[in-house]
Amino acid sequence: MRIGELARRTGVSERSLRYYETQGLLAAERTPGGHREYAEAAVDRVVRIQELYAAGLCSSKIAQLLPCMRDGDGGPSAVATPKLVADLTAERARIDRTIADLLRSRDTLDEVIDAARG
């Protein structure tokens, strides 16, 4: 599929897809005319990339992680290194801290709203 169709099917801009390619996150074949052609599996790959960005990972960390994941099911792979596992564990701990902070903020807002309602 061409880049426009991949963008439409994933909801990701063509510019972002080109960026993913430059970062080594996504691969495309080139037609004789120079157009990008993506395999059907690129849809799952882009969705996975978006999930990892949403989790707060940067493109370099995602580039390390993607070879360790299966696009179809997202399961672990034998190529995950102990350092990558440690890095991902640290990322998960950071996300847990962020969630705890957000919950405290929500509780504070609830208290202010309750007090304002009187």
Residue pairs with C-beta under 8 A, 6 or more apart in sequence:
1 9
1 37
1 38
1 40
1 42
2 35
2 36
2 37
2 38
3 14
3 17
3 18
3 28
3 35
3 36
3 38
4 14
6 12
6 17
6 38
6 42
6 43
6 46
7 13
7 14
7 17
9 43
10 43
10 46
10 47
10 50
12 46
12 50
17 26
17 46
19 59
20 26
20 46
20 49
20 59
21 27
21 28
21 36
23 59
23 60
23 62
23 63
24 63
25 45
25 49
25 59
25 62
25 63
25 66
26 38
26 42
26 45
26 46
26 49
28 36
28 37
28 38
28 42
29 36
29 37
29 38
29 39
30 36
30 37
31 37
41 71
41 72
44 71
44 72
45 66
45 71
48 66
48 69
48 71
48 74
49 62
49 66
52 61
52 62
52 65
52 66
53 59
53 62
55 91
55 95
56 91
56 94
56 95
56 98
57 65
57 91
61 87
61 91
64 84
64 87
65 84
65 88
67 77
67 79
68 76
68 77
68 79
68 80
68 84
69 75
69 76
69 77
70 77
